[in-house]
Amino acid sequence: MIEGLLVVLRWAGVVLASVASAAYIRGLASAAGSTPATAKASRFVLGAVVCFTGALLVRGFELGTVPLVTSFEALLFYAWLLLVVFLVLVRREAHRTLGAFLVPLATILAAFGAAFMAPPAEVSTLFHNRLFVLHTVSVFLGYSALSVAFCAGVMYLLLFDEIAHKKVGRMFARLPSLDDLDRLGHRTVQLGFLLLTAGIIAGMVWARVEWDVVWVWEAKGVWTLLSWAVYLGYLLTRAYAGWQGQRAAWLAALGFVLSVGTFLGTNFFFGSGRHLF
Amino acid sequence: MPHVVIVGLSHHTAPLDVREKIALSPGELPGALAHVRAQEGVREAVIVSTCNRSEIVAFTDTYHGGREVLEASLRAIAAERGRGELPDEFLFSFEGPAAAKHLFRVAASIDSLIVGEPQVLGQVKEAWRVAGEAHAMGPVLDRLFRHAVEVGKRVRTETEIGAYAVSVSFAAVELAKKIFGQLSGRAALIIGAGETGELTLKHLKAAGVTDLWVANRTMATAEALAAELGGRALPLSEVPAALARVDVVVSSTGAIEPVVRRAEVERAMKERKGRPLFLVDIAVPRDIEKACGEIYNVFLYDIDDLDKVVAGNRERREAEAERAGVIVGEETVRFEEWFSALDTVPTIVALKTRVEELREAEMARFHKKFEHLSEKDRALVEQFGEALANKILHGPMTQLRHVGAGERGIALAGALRYLFRLDEATDEEKSAPPRNRT
């Protein structure tokens, strides 16, 4: 009964998010840069958020902890966060075109999560630890901020390409300014880096408590450390070498591929070690 | 049948010196409108007059008569104001659907000299308002102009006809906006004095740039221009230092040697800590070394680059004008539907009158034969006749109203007129004095 409700909620959310994605992409591709549907698409995003909130709350009560125990729950949680962040950002109209990048990303993640999410198994007492909650929630909050930075970076590069090569065209007419995109990228990297750092520290403390080790050397940890270093590099080069703009956008993209890419990669292809995901 | 007729001249048909002679000032419009309205067969009139076009839009009894009258009026208006002869080849005319389409194209700025320019919609609106105040307009042209303004707005929101800058100075400002976002709080520097440079700076100021600097070989020139633009003057020697402070540089000197060199920009960029710098070089020969564009976060556009952007934008506007043409086509059909619907109404009225006449005639004929009936029964027969007539009328009338506009409505109305001989005078009417028919 509850599982049935969960399936309905998850898929209803995915459908709503897909409709919104299509509207945003069509808006960006259309000659006018937006269609009447684009203006209303945020309502569909809101609908998707409501569905996912319901699904995640129910799962959370079932588990007795944050719904981040298996990777598919985590995917759904991550998609939910992205959509919430988008809803906050889209209140500024200049950020609407972000929807053509961020909402489809969230939709794909949510669809994956919804497709493979299984009923909860026995939950190890390990996951009732507050440190687990702190670790996972801050890492995912960080990921969502870094995903926005990634989208802003991609948009920056698309627009930069047109301006730098003097081929003023489609993106020029639609995207927000380079300055807007650069600042959005910078702020979200700052926030994401802070949260990622906090999440890693919480994870280290948790590992110390549970297994008496501070760092577990496994694929997940190594890749995470790498991406963390990239984001540190982003902040340092920006502050001291004047790397704003194009180079920053590339670093944000690289960091995202390393962190989120490895979150997906290590889980589904190498899945091993203490990190279930 | 009465028609909408347009007679006029525009940049497509007449040279500028003719257009500017004919152009009517706002003060002259009411007089000209009164003149046109006083002509035989002219029911309503509006005059659209700008430096690119002067057109009389009128609702007239017939097309040919209407066109001749309007051409004569336009000539008379020109002659009255001592503006000479108007040869035939300068004039164009449209009637019916073509006239509505033409006005819609004008309002949508498809017909403009610079496709997509925003002023013409306001001018059409103004012409509509003036004609309304002068009581020169009636329901048909009021509807037509309201519709034209709607078409103009629809085209501006649904296409990008006005979205791309088509002058060098505007293109530079658009680029600055896409690089810096909000321009308020930004600083701009102009080196040298040139028309395009000054224009660019004025546009930048209008777009929000607050901090304006003017540099020139002669300090007096710099000071004069700075005073005019509301900026501050700078000797040429201080330009390298200023590069660190400003965000946009517009250079248009007559110098042979470069005025801004790569090494200077590099030094400035170090000081700027990577903040982007937008260099606009509109001088020929160039003022800013081309290599400056290779420096990280420096965007350099020379006059060729800007010309290319403008050319691309012109093409884009042309493409958008085609899409706007589709909208104009749709709206013309809509207007025509409304316009022809005007015509089924008289048919409905005529049909009703005809059936009523027949009923009354038959009742009169049987009057004697019904004498033996009681008062009550005679009333019943009367009611029966009315009910039958109404039942017969109900079908065609509702159907005709339902079909209303368009070719089918006209065809059906024509059939009714033919079958019920609505266009032939009845016996009583033949003997009665002629009535005015529409």
Interface residues (C-beta under 8 A of the other chain):
Chain A: A31 A32 G33 L159 I163 A164 K166 K167 V168 G169 F172 A173 P176 S177 L178 D179 D180 R238 A241 G242 W243 Q244 G245 Q246 R247
Chain B: T157 E158 T159 E160 A163 Y164 L175 K177 K178 I179 F180 G181 Q182 M269 K270 R272 K273 G274 R275 P276 Y296 N297 F299 Y301 D305 K308 V309 G312 N313 E320 R323
